[in-house]
Amino acid sequence: MATVILDKKKATSRAARARDETMQHAKRIQRAASLLKQVSDPTRLQVITLLSERERHVGGLCAELTQSKPAVSHHLALLRHGGIIDRRRQGKNNFYSLTDTGERLSQIVKGVVR
């Protein structure tokens, strides 16, 4: 009788672990889809590429992208909320750099663009 109960507990435990693994995998897939959606815009891909070279402030990015400050700020906000870039404030300027996730994405982008 005790063996039957232990076998049932082991089976339940294995099933619970399998469900947890499936849910974790689904969360990782969802995160990947979200990241790909955020970088699906050519301007945001350019921002990632530029920031992979070095940290930049908004004015510098505007000049390099030949876009207005509101347009660039919008793209930066989307990337920041997605965890792809970080912001550092220095005086009145905001400086942007890639996070670890952003660094990995920049490597992927560079590999695809080659």
Backbone as numpy.savetxt, mean C-alpha at the origin, in Angstrom:
# Nx Ny Nz CAx CAy CAz Cx Cy Cz
-14.45 -43.56 24.93 -15.26 -42.37 24.93 -14.40 -41.11 24.93
-13.38 -41.08 25.76 -12.49 -39.93 25.84 -11.75 -39.73 24.53
-11.39 -40.83 23.85 -10.70 -40.75 22.56 -11.59 -40.09 21.52
-12.86 -40.42 21.51 -13.81 -39.84 20.56 -13.92 -38.33 20.78
-13.98 -37.92 22.04 -14.08 -36.49 22.36 -12.81 -35.77 21.92
-11.66 -36.36 22.17 -10.39 -35.74 21.76 -10.30 -35.64 20.24
-10.73 -36.68 19.53 -10.72 -36.65 18.06 -11.62 -35.55 17.53
-12.79 -35.38 18.15 -13.71 -34.31 17.73 -13.09 -32.94 17.97
-12.42 -32.75 19.11 -11.77 -31.48 19.42 -10.66 -31.18 18.41
-9.89 -32.20 18.03 -8.81 -32.01 17.05 -9.39 -31.63 15.70
-10.46 -32.29 15.29 -11.10 -32.00 14.01 -11.66 -30.57 14.01
-12.29 -30.20 15.12 -12.83 -28.84 15.23 -11.70 -27.82 15.19
-10.62 -28.11 15.87 -9.46 -27.21 15.88 -8.86 -27.05 14.49
-8.74 -28.16 13.76 -8.21 -28.11 12.39 -9.13 -27.30 11.48
-10.42 -27.49 11.63 -11.39 -26.76 10.81 -11.33 -25.27 11.12
-11.19 -24.94 12.39 -11.09 -23.52 12.79 -9.82 -22.90 12.22
-8.71 -23.63 12.28 -7.45 -23.14 11.71 -7.57 -22.93 10.21
-8.22 -23.86 9.53 -8.41 -23.74 8.08 -9.26 -22.53 7.75
-10.32 -22.28 8.52 -11.16 -21.10 8.32 -10.36 -19.82 8.54
-9.54 -19.80 9.60 -8.71 -18.63 9.90 -7.72 -18.36 8.76
-7.10 -19.42 8.25 -6.16 -19.26 7.14 -6.86 -18.74 5.89
-8.05 -19.24 5.63 -8.82 -18.79 4.47 -9.19 -17.32 4.63
-9.58 -16.92 5.83 -9.94 -15.51 6.06 -8.71 -14.61 5.94
-7.58 -15.05 6.45 -6.35 -14.27 6.34 -5.95 -14.10 4.88
-6.09 -15.17 4.12 -5.76 -15.10 2.69 -6.69 -14.12 1.98
-7.96 -14.16 2.31 -8.94 -13.25 1.70 -8.60 -11.79 2.05
-8.17 -11.55 3.29 -7.78 -10.19 3.70 -6.56 -9.72 2.92
-5.59 -10.61 2.70 -4.39 -10.23 1.94 -4.74 -9.93 0.49
-5.64 -10.70 -0.08 -6.09 -10.46 -1.45 -6.80 -9.12 -1.53
-7.65 -8.83 -0.56 -8.37 -7.55 -0.52 -7.39 -6.38 -0.42
-6.37 -6.53 0.42 -5.35 -5.47 0.58 -4.60 -5.26 -0.74
-4.24 -6.35 -1.41 -3.55 -6.24 -2.70 -4.42 -5.54 -3.72
-5.70 -5.87 -3.75 -6.62 -5.22 -4.69 -6.73 -3.74 -4.39
-6.78 -3.39 -3.13 -6.87 -1.99 -2.73 -5.61 -1.23 -3.16
-4.44 -1.82 -2.93 -3.18 -1.17 -3.33 -3.12 -0.99 -4.84
-3.51 -2.01 -5.58 -3.47 -1.90 -7.04 -4.45 -0.85 -7.55
-5.57 -0.73 -6.89 -6.54 0.31 -7.28 -5.95 1.69 -7.03
-5.26 1.86 -5.92 -4.68 3.16 -5.59 -3.57 3.57 -6.55
-2.88 2.61 -7.10 -1.78 2.96 -8.02 -2.19 2.78 -9.48
-3.49 2.70 -9.73 -3.96 2.49 -11.10 -3.95 3.77 -11.93
-3.61 4.89 -11.34 -3.57 6.17 -12.04 -2.13 6.48 -12.47
-1.91 6.93 -13.70 -0.56 7.24 -14.17 0.16 8.28 -13.32
-0.57 9.28 -12.84 0.06 10.31 -12.00 0.56 9.71 -10.70
-0.24 8.85 -10.09 0.20 8.24 -8.84 1.39 7.30 -9.06
1.42 6.64 -10.20 2.60 5.82 -10.52 3.83 6.69 -10.68
3.67 7.85 -11.29 4.80 8.78 -11.43 5.26 9.26 -10.06
4.32 9.56 -9.18 4.67 10.00 -7.83 5.48 8.93 -7.13
5.04 7.69 -7.22 5.77 6.59 -6.58 7.18 6.48 -7.16
7.30 6.60 -8.46 8.60 6.51 -9.10 9.51 7.66 -8.65
8.97 8.87 -8.61 9.77 10.03 -8.17 10.19 9.89 -6.72
9.28 9.44 -5.86 9.61 9.30 -4.45 10.56 8.14 -4.18
10.65 7.22 -5.11 11.60 6.12 -4.93 13.05 6.63 -5.06
13.20 7.76 -5.73 14.53 8.36 -5.88 14.96 9.12 -4.63
14.01 9.90 -4.06 14.29 10.65 -2.84 13.01 11.31 -2.34
13.07 11.79 -1.12 11.96 12.52 -0.52 11.74 13.83 -1.28
10.47 14.25 -1.40 10.17 15.49 -2.11 9.06 16.24 -1.40
9.05 17.57 -1.61 7.93 18.36 -1.08 6.92 18.59 -2.19
5.74 19.05 -1.82 4.64 19.17 -2.76 5.01 20.07 -3.93
5.65 21.19 -3.67 6.03 22.11 -4.75 6.95 21.46 -5.77
7.90 20.68 -5.29 8.80 19.97 -6.19 8.07 18.95 -7.04
7.14 18.24 -6.43 6.35 17.27 -7.19 5.48 17.97 -8.24
4.89 19.11 -7.86 4.06 19.87 -8.80 4.87 20.26 -10.03
6.08 20.73 -9.80 6.94 21.14 -10.92 7.30 19.96 -11.80
7.66 18.85 -11.19 8.07 17.68 -11.98 6.91 17.03 -12.71
5.72 17.10 -12.13 4.55 16.49 -12.75 3.79 17.47 -13.65
4.19 18.74 -13.60 3.50 19.84 -14.31 1.99 19.79 -14.07
1.64 19.71 -12.79 0.24 19.73 -12.38 0.07 20.74 -11.25
-1.16 21.15 -11.03 -1.45 22.12 -9.98 -1.29 21.49 -8.60
-1.10 22.37 -7.61 -0.93 21.88 -6.24 -2.16 21.12 -5.75
-3.39 21.60 -6.02 -4.55 20.81 -5.57 -4.62 19.41 -6.21
-4.27 19.32 -7.47 -4.30 18.02 -8.15 -3.27 17.07 -7.54
-2.06 17.56 -7.34 -1.00 16.72 -6.75 -1.35 16.36 -5.32
-1.87 17.32 -4.56 -2.25 17.05 -3.17 -3.31 15.98 -3.08
-4.24 15.97 -4.02 -5.27 14.93 -4.05 -4.64 13.54 -4.23
-3.73 13.42 -5.16 -3.06 12.13 -5.40 -2.24 11.73 -4.18
-1.56 12.69 -3.56 -0.76 12.40 -2.37 -1.64 11.92 -1.22
-2.80 12.54 -1.07 -3.71 12.12 0.01 -4.17 10.68 -0.20
-4.50 10.33 -1.42 -4.93 8.95 -1.70 -3.80 7.96 -1.40
-2.60 8.29 -1.80 -1.46 7.41 -1.55 -1.14 7.31 -0.06
-1.29 8.43 0.64 -1.01 8.44 2.08 -2.04 7.62 2.83
-3.31 7.78 2.49 -4.36 7.01 3.16 -4.24 5.52 2.85
-3.64 5.19 1.73 -3.42 3.79 1.38 -2.18 3.19 2.02
-1.43 4.00 2.76 -0.23 3.50 3.42 0.96 3.33 2.49
0.92 4.00 1.34 1.99 3.87 0.35 3.07 4.93 0.55
2.65 6.11 1.04 3.61 7.18 1.32 3.39 7.72 2.72
4.42 8.39 3.23 4.36 9.07 4.53 4.60 10.55 4.31
4.11 11.35 5.26 4.30 12.80 5.20 5.10 13.24 6.41
6.02 14.15 6.16 6.80 14.75 7.24 6.69 16.26 7.08
6.31 16.91 8.16 6.14 18.36 8.11 7.42 19.04 8.58
7.85 20.05 7.80 9.00 20.84 8.17 8.64 22.30 7.89
8.40 23.05 8.95 7.93 24.41 8.78 6.57 24.41 8.10
6.47 25.12 6.99 5.21 25.17 6.25 5.14 24.13 5.14
6.21 23.39 4.95 6.27 22.41 3.86 5.99 21.00 4.34
5.34 20.23 3.49 5.15 18.80 3.71 6.09 18.05 2.77
6.87 17.15 3.34 7.77 16.33 2.56 7.22 14.90 2.55
7.26 14.29 1.39 6.70 12.95 1.22 7.79 11.96 0.87
7.62 10.75 1.40 8.54 9.65 1.11 7.73 8.36 1.08
8.33 7.32 0.55 7.65 6.02 0.45 7.73 5.26 1.77
6.67 4.54 2.07 6.69 3.59 3.19 7.35 2.30 2.68
7.45 1.32 3.54 7.99 0.02 3.10 7.11 -0.57 2.00
5.80 -0.44 2.17 4.88 -0.92 1.12 5.10 -0.16 -0.17
5.28 1.15 -0.06 5.55 1.98 -1.23 6.84 1.59 -1.92
7.86 1.27 -1.14 9.14 0.82 -1.71 8.95 -0.46 -2.52
8.21 -1.40 -1.94 7.96 -2.66 -2.66 7.17 -2.41 -3.94
6.17 -1.54 -3.86 5.39 -1.21 -5.05 6.25 -0.52 -6.11
7.16 0.35 -5.68 8.01 1.04 -6.64 8.90 0.05 -7.39
9.36 -0.99 -6.70 10.17 -2.01 -7.36 9.35 -2.76 -8.42
8.11 -3.04 -8.07 7.22 -3.71 -9.01 6.97 -2.83 -10.24
6.68 -1.55 -9.97 6.41 -0.60 -11.06 7.62 -0.49 -11.97
8.81 -0.36 -11.38 10.03 -0.26 -12.17 10.24 -1.52 -13.01
9.92 -2.68 -12.46 10.07 -3.93 -13.19 9.10 -4.02 -14.35
7.91 -3.50 -14.19 6.90 -3.55 -15.25 7.23 -2.54 -16.35
7.75 -1.38 -15.97 8.01 -0.30 -16.92 9.21 -0.61 -17.82
10.14 -1.38 -17.34 11.37 -1.67 -18.12 11.07 -2.23 -19.44
